[in-house]
Amino acid sequence: MRATGTHLIAAGTVVAGDTVHRPGWVEVDGERIVGVGGGMPSLPPDTTFPDASLVPGFVDIHVHGGGGGSFTSGDPEQAVQAMRFHRGHGTTTMLASLVSAPPAELLRSVTALVDLVDDGVLAGIHLEGPYLSAAKCGAHDPAALRDPDADEIDRLLRAGRGTIRMVTLAPERPGGLAAVRQLADAGVTVAVGHTDADYQTTRDAIEAGARVATHLFNAMPRVHHRDPGPVVALLEDPRVVLELIADGIHLHPALVRHVLAAAGVERVALVTDAMSAAGMADGSYQLGSLDVEVAEGTARLTDGTIAGSTTTTSALFATALQALAGSAEPLAGASVMTASTPATAVGLDGVGIVAPGHRSDLVVLDATAQVVAVMTDGSWVSPIGEAQSCVRAESASHP
């Protein structure tokens, strides 16, 4: 007999960690998963997805905006707009990524997002900068870049009230390694990115506590046979999680396959690095203080520099399936890269896997990896009637 108030979901495929059930079922009780199993459930389900796959809600630890809204604007309403857009594409957990800005402006942006994290709208804040390399600044305002300052870092952490979960920095800047230690000691995940560091400096940053590579390859020196640089140092250390923007623009698909072969899915976190133009028409946008033009879905500064992306995690999931074609369980591998690995990288508990006790965040995908339905905290947040061939709702009352 089922507990009162629970919701039983059956699907043609359920990805539950390393196990893939065909068919399978998940039972949720409010915000938590209370049961997962293979085969058909013993009681009639409340909702069935006979021709679809149920996977854990996506976790994006590097995203600047989407759906016309931006986390970098300092406007909580825009932040909610961006969150809702990505949630509709299956991202049920996300960090709000900020870009480099002057001290007072960055402090205001952090303060503007804290309440949204406290309310559970966002999972935390990611500071991408301002302690980045001028030579590899990408779509960051060069005028806003600076050396790490212990007092400024303390002010930001105090303003964030525990919500700053990740900081990307260039360890070669004066004070860079000290900043890595300061942030790591404060429980913040430190990421190496937008860096011109050499191999040894990157190794030193990892020893000091850095544990993530911000969009590996992008905004880093190319690998040279006599000067391997940060890419090789980050790739070879098993303690480092590797962000990849697998949108077909930032990285060649062959490079994605190479990283997977070298590091495995457990060390790869697919991230969107999406900006406000994600899901919007081509045109003019802003990323922080910089003007961005989007043409054919590619976002660039006026000088041609790529400025984030317009992709979604659901699109990255589909790309992951292609990269993992021929593996034993591509669905499981893609779920690791879009959910459990990014969650673990920034210390998020209870998300990223379909398992009892975890949050009831679920994504339902059709045979082409398109999002059919999204559940977050036990509630459907996108219409489950969008793909009637995949969905059948049963009566909520059972004998």
C-alpha positions as CSV (number, residue, x, y, z in Angstrom):
1,M,0.0,0.0,0.0
2,R,1.3,3.4,-1.0
3,A,1.7,6.3,1.5
4,T,-1.0,9.0,1.3
5,G,0.1,12.0,-0.6
6,T,2.8,10.4,-2.7
7,H,3.0,10.5,-6.5
8,L,4.0,7.5,-8.5
9,I,5.6,7.9,-11.9
10,A,6.3,5.1,-14.4
11,A,8.5,5.5,-17.5
12,G,9.9,3.4,-20.3
13,T,13.4,4.1,-18.9
14,V,14.5,5.4,-15.6
15,V,18.1,6.4,-15.0
16,A,19.0,5.9,-11.3
17,G,22.7,6.5,-10.9
18,D,24.6,3.7,-12.4
19,T,21.5,1.6,-12.9
20,V,19.1,2.0,-15.9
21,H,15.7,0.5,-15.4
22,R,13.7,-0.5,-18.5
23,P,10.9,0.1,-17.6
24,G,11.1,1.7,-14.2
25,W,9.3,3.8,-11.7
26,V,9.9,6.7,-9.2
27,E,7.8,7.6,-6.2
28,V,7.9,11.1,-4.8
29,D,6.5,12.5,-1.6
30,G,6.6,16.3,-1.9
31,E,10.1,17.5,-2.3
32,R,11.8,14.2,-1.8
33,I,12.1,10.9,-3.8
34,V,10.9,8.0,-1.6
35,G,11.3,5.1,-3.9
36,V,12.9,3.9,-7.2
37,G,12.6,0.6,-8.9
38,G,12.7,-1.5,-12.1
39,G,9.7,-3.0,-13.9
40,M,6.2,-1.8,-13.6
41,P,5.1,-0.6,-10.1
42,S,2.9,-2.9,-8.1
43,L,0.2,-0.1,-7.8
44,P,-1.3,1.9,-10.7
45,P,1.0,5.0,-11.4
46,D,-0.4,8.5,-11.2
47,T,1.6,9.5,-14.4
48,T,3.2,7.3,-17.0
49,F,5.7,8.1,-19.7
50,P,5.7,4.7,-21.6
51,D,7.9,5.9,-24.5
52,A,10.2,8.3,-22.6
53,S,13.2,8.4,-20.4
54,L,13.2,9.8,-16.9
55,V,16.6,11.3,-15.8
56,P,17.8,13.5,-12.9
57,G,17.1,17.2,-13.1
58,F,20.0,19.0,-14.8
59,V,22.6,20.9,-12.7
60,D,24.3,23.9,-14.4
61,I,27.1,25.4,-12.4
62,H,28.1,28.0,-15.0
63,V,25.3,30.1,-16.5
64,H,24.9,33.9,-16.9
65,G,21.3,34.1,-18.1
66,G,18.7,33.0,-20.6
67,G,15.3,33.8,-21.9
68,G,16.1,37.5,-22.1
69,G,17.0,37.6,-18.4
70,S,20.5,38.0,-16.9
71,F,22.1,37.1,-13.6
72,T,24.7,39.8,-14.2
73,S,22.1,42.7,-14.3
74,G,21.7,43.0,-10.6
75,D,18.0,42.8,-11.1
76,P,16.3,39.9,-9.2
77,E,13.4,39.9,-11.6
78,Q,15.8,39.2,-14.5
79,A,17.4,36.5,-12.5
80,V,14.1,34.8,-12.0
81,Q,13.3,35.2,-15.7
82,A,16.6,33.4,-16.6
83,M,16.0,30.7,-14.0
84,R,12.5,30.0,-15.4
85,F,13.8,29.7,-18.9
86,H,16.5,27.2,-18.1
87,R,14.2,25.3,-15.7
88,G,11.8,24.8,-18.6
89,H,14.7,23.1,-20.4
90,G,15.3,20.7,-17.5
91,T,17.8,22.6,-15.4
92,T,16.3,22.3,-12.0
93,T,19.5,23.4,-10.1
94,M,21.8,26.3,-11.2
95,L,24.4,28.6,-10.0
96,A,24.1,32.3,-11.0
97,S,27.3,33.2,-12.7
98,L,28.5,36.8,-12.5
99,V,31.2,38.4,-14.6
100,S,34.1,40.7,-13.8
101,A,33.0,44.1,-12.5
102,P,34.3,47.0,-10.4
103,P,34.3,46.2,-6.6
104,A,31.2,48.1,-5.6
105,E,29.2,46.8,-8.6
106,L,30.2,43.2,-8.0
107,L,29.3,43.6,-4.3
108,R,25.8,44.9,-5.3
109,S,25.3,42.0,-7.8
110,V,26.1,39.5,-5.1
111,T,23.8,41.2,-2.6
112,A,21.0,41.2,-5.1
113,L,21.1,37.4,-5.6
114,V,21.5,36.3,-2.0
115,D,17.8,36.3,-1.1
116,L,17.1,34.2,-4.3
117,V,19.5,31.6,-3.0
118,D,18.1,31.7,0.5
119,D,14.6,31.2,-1.0
120,G,15.8,28.2,-3.1
121,V,15.3,29.8,-6.4
122,L,19.0,29.5,-7.1
123,A,21.5,27.0,-5.7
124,G,24.3,29.6,-5.2
125,I,26.5,32.2,-6.9
126,H,29.5,31.7,-9.1
127,L,32.0,34.5,-9.4
128,E,33.7,34.2,-12.8
129,G,36.2,36.9,-12.2
130,P,37.4,39.6,-11.6
131,Y,40.7,37.9,-10.8
132,L,41.3,36.8,-14.4
133,S,44.2,37.1,-16.9
134,A,44.1,40.2,-19.2
135,A,45.6,38.0,-21.9
136,K,42.7,35.5,-21.7
137,C,39.9,37.7,-20.5
138,G,37.5,36.6,-23.3
139,A,34.1,38.4,-22.8
140,H,35.1,40.1,-19.6
141,D,35.7,43.8,-19.4
142,P,39.5,44.3,-19.2
143,A,39.1,47.4,-17.1
144,A,37.4,45.4,-14.4
145,L,40.2,42.8,-14.0
146,R,42.4,43.0,-11.0
147,D,44.7,41.1,-8.7
148,P,43.0,39.1,-5.9
149,D,42.7,41.1,-2.7
150,A,42.1,39.3,0.6
151,D,40.0,42.1,2.0
152,E,37.8,42.3,-1.0
153,I,37.3,38.5,-1.0
154,D,36.3,38.7,2.7
155,R,33.8,41.4,1.9
156,L,32.3,39.4,-1.0
157,L,32.0,36.3,1.2
158,R,30.4,38.2,4.0
159,A,27.9,39.8,1.6
160,G,27.2,36.4,0.1
161,R,26.3,34.8,3.5
162,G,27.5,31.4,2.3
163,T,25.9,31.6,-1.1
164,I,29.1,32.0,-3.1
165,R,29.9,28.4,-4.1
166,M,32.5,28.8,-6.8
167,V,35.0,31.4,-7.9
168,T,37.0,31.3,-11.1
169,L,40.4,32.9,-11.1
170,A,43.7,33.0,-12.9
171,P,46.3,31.7,-10.3
172,E,49.2,33.4,-12.0
173,R,48.1,36.8,-11.0
174,P,49.9,38.3,-8.0
175,G,48.2,36.9,-4.9
176,G,46.5,34.2,-7.0
177,L,47.7,31.1,-5.0
178,A,46.9,32.9,-1.7
179,A,43.4,33.6,-3.0
180,V,43.0,29.9,-3.9
181,R,43.9,28.9,-0.3
182,Q,41.7,31.6,1.2
183,L,38.6,30.6,-0.8
184,A,39.2,26.9,-0.4
185,D,39.6,27.3,3.4
186,A,36.2,29.2,3.4
187,G,34.6,26.2,1.7
188,V,34.3,27.8,-1.7
189,T,35.1,25.7,-4.8
190,V,37.9,27.3,-6.7
191,A,38.1,27.0,-10.5
192,V,41.1,27.8,-12.7
193,G,40.0,29.7,-15.8
194,H,40.6,32.7,-18.0
195,T,44.2,32.0,-17.3
196,D,47.6,32.3,-19.0
197,A,49.3,30.2,-16.3
198,D,52.0,27.7,-17.2
199,Y,51.9,24.1,-16.3
200,Q,53.6,24.3,-12.9
201,T,51.6,27.3,-11.7
202,T,48.4,25.4,-12.5
203,R,49.8,22.4,-10.6
204,D,50.5,24.7,-7.7
205,A,46.9,26.0,-7.8
206,I,45.6,22.5,-7.7
207,E,47.8,21.7,-4.7
208,A,46.5,24.9,-3.0
209,G,42.9,23.7,-3.4
210,A,41.6,24.4,-6.9
211,R,39.2,21.7,-8.0
212,V,37.5,22.8,-11.2
213,A,38.6,23.8,-14.7
214,T,36.4,26.6,-16.0
215,H,35.4,25.7,-19.6
216,L,38.5,23.7,-20.3
217,F,40.4,24.8,-23.4
218,N,38.5,28.1,-23.8
219,A,40.3,31.2,-22.5
220,M,43.5,29.2,-21.9
221,P,46.8,28.8,-23.8
222,R,46.9,26.1,-26.5
223,V,48.7,22.9,-25.6
224,H,52.3,23.0,-26.8
225,H,54.6,20.0,-26.8
226,R,57.3,21.8,-24.8
227,D,54.9,24.0,-22.8
228,P,51.8,22.0,-21.9
229,G,50.2,24.9,-20.0
230,P,47.1,24.7,-17.8
231,V,45.1,22.3,-20.0
232,V,47.3,19.4,-19.5
233,A,47.8,20.1,-15.8
234,L,44.0,20.2,-15.3
235,L,43.3,17.3,-17.5
236,E,45.8,14.9,-15.8
237,D,44.8,15.5,-12.2
238,P,42.0,13.2,-11.1
239,R,40.9,15.7,-8.4
240,V,39.8,18.3,-11.0
241,V,36.4,18.4,-12.5
242,L,36.5,19.6,-16.1
243,E,33.8,22.0,-17.4
244,L,33.1,21.6,-21.1
245,I,30.8,23.8,-23.2
246,A,29.8,21.1,-25.7
247,D,27.7,23.3,-27.9
248,G,29.5,22.6,-31.2
249,I,30.9,26.2,-31.1
250,H,33.2,26.3,-28.2
251,L,34.7,22.9,-28.7
252,H,35.0,20.5,-31.7
253,P,33.1,17.3,-31.0
254,A,36.3,15.3,-31.4
255,L,37.9,17.2,-28.5
256,V,34.8,16.4,-26.3
257,R,35.3,12.7,-27.1
258,H,39.0,12.9,-26.4
259,V,38.4,14.4,-22.9
260,L,35.8,11.7,-22.2
261,A,38.2,9.0,-23.2
262,A,41.0,10.5,-21.1
263,A,39.1,11.6,-18.0
264,G,35.7,9.7,-18.0
265,V,32.2,11.0,-17.4
266,E,32.7,11.3,-13.7
267,R,35.2,14.1,-14.1
268,V,33.2,16.1,-16.8
269,A,30.6,18.7,-16.0
270,L,28.7,20.0,-19.0
271,V,27.9,23.7,-18.6
272,T,26.0,26.1,-20.8
273,D,27.9,29.4,-20.1
274,A,24.6,30.7,-21.4
275,M,23.9,34.4,-21.5
276,S,20.6,36.3,-21.7
277,A,20.2,35.6,-25.5
278,A,19.7,31.8,-24.9
279,G,16.2,31.0,-26.3
280,M,15.9,34.4,-27.9
281,A,16.2,35.8,-31.5
282,D,19.4,36.9,-33.0
283,G,20.2,40.5,-32.2
284,S,22.0,42.9,-29.8
285,Y,22.4,41.9,-26.1
286,Q,24.7,42.7,-23.2
287,L,26.9,40.5,-21.0
288,G,27.8,42.5,-18.0
289,S,29.0,45.9,-19.3
290,L,29.9,44.6,-22.8
291,D,27.9,44.7,-26.0
292,V,27.2,41.3,-27.6
293,E,25.8,40.5,-31.1
294,V,24.1,37.2,-31.6
295,A,24.0,35.8,-35.2
296,E,22.8,32.3,-36.1
297,G,22.8,31.5,-32.4
298,T,26.4,32.4,-31.8
299,A,27.1,35.2,-29.3
300,R,30.2,37.4,-29.9
301,L,31.6,40.7,-28.8
302,T,32.0,43.3,-31.5
303,D,35.7,42.2,-32.0
304,G,34.6,38.6,-32.7
305,T,35.3,37.1,-29.3
306,I,32.9,34.4,-28.3
307,A,30.7,35.8,-25.5
308,G,29.1,32.8,-23.6
309,S,26.6,30.7,-25.4
310,T,22.9,30.5,-26.3
311,T,22.6,26.8,-25.5
312,T,20.6,24.9,-22.9
313,T,21.6,21.9,-20.8
314,S,19.0,19.8,-22.6
315,A,20.8,20.5,-25.8
316,L,24.1,19.5,-24.2
317,F,22.5,16.3,-23.0
318,A,21.6,15.4,-26.5
319,T,25.2,16.2,-27.6
320,A,26.5,14.0,-24.8
321,L,24.5,11.1,-26.1
322,Q,26.2,11.4,-29.4
323,A,29.6,11.6,-27.8
324,L,28.8,8.5,-25.8
325,A,27.4,6.5,-28.7
326,G,28.6,3.0,-28.5
327,S,29.1,3.0,-24.8
328,A,27.2,0.6,-22.5
329,E,24.7,3.2,-21.2
330,P,24.8,6.6,-22.9
331,L,21.8,7.8,-20.9
332,A,23.6,7.1,-17.6
333,G,26.8,8.8,-18.8
334,A,25.0,11.9,-20.1
335,S,23.1,12.1,-16.8
336,V,26.4,12.0,-14.8
337,M,27.8,14.9,-16.9
338,T,24.7,17.0,-16.7
339,A,23.7,16.3,-13.1
340,S,25.7,14.3,-10.6
341,T,29.2,15.5,-11.5
342,P,28.4,19.3,-11.5
343,A,26.5,18.9,-8.3
344,T,29.4,17.1,-6.6
345,A,31.9,19.7,-7.9
346,V,30.3,22.5,-6.0
347,G,29.2,20.6,-2.9
348,L,25.4,20.4,-3.6
349,D,23.9,17.6,-1.7
350,G,20.6,15.8,-2.5
351,V,20.5,16.7,-6.2
352,G,21.9,15.2,-9.4
353,I,20.7,11.6,-9.0
354,V,17.4,9.8,-8.9
355,A,17.6,8.1,-5.5
356,P,15.5,7.9,-2.3
357,G,16.2,10.8,-0.1
358,H,17.2,13.1,-2.9
359,R,15.2,16.0,-4.1
360,S,12.4,15.2,-6.5
361,D,13.9,17.0,-9.5
362,L,13.2,15.0,-12.6
363,V,13.4,15.5,-16.4
364,V,11.4,13.4,-18.9
365,L,12.9,13.1,-22.4
366,D,11.4,11.7,-25.5
367,A,13.3,9.4,-28.0
368,T,15.0,12.4,-29.5
369,A,16.2,13.7,-26.1
370,Q,13.7,16.6,-26.2
371,V,12.2,17.7,-22.9
372,V,8.7,16.4,-22.4
373,A,8.2,17.4,-18.8
374,V,10.1,18.8,-15.8
375,M,9.5,18.2,-12.1
376,T,11.2,20.3,-9.4
377,D,10.6,19.8,-5.7
378,G,7.8,17.4,-6.5
379,S,5.8,19.7,-8.8
380,W,5.5,19.6,-12.5
381,V,6.8,23.0,-13.8
382,S,6.2,22.5,-17.5
383,P,3.1,21.1,-19.2
384,I,3.2,17.4,-19.2
385,G,0.7,17.4,-22.1
386,E,3.2,18.8,-24.6
387,A,3.9,15.3,-26.0
388,Q,0.8,13.3,-25.7
389,S,2.3,10.2,-27.3
390,C,4.7,10.0,-24.4
391,V,2.5,10.9,-21.5
392,R,-0.5,9.3,-20.0
393,A,-2.0,10.6,-16.7
394,E,-3.9,8.1,-14.6
395,S,-6.5,8.8,-12.0
396,A,-5.1,9.9,-8.7
397,S,-7.5,7.7,-6.8
398,H,-6.7,4.0,-6.6
399,P,-8.6,1.1,-5.0
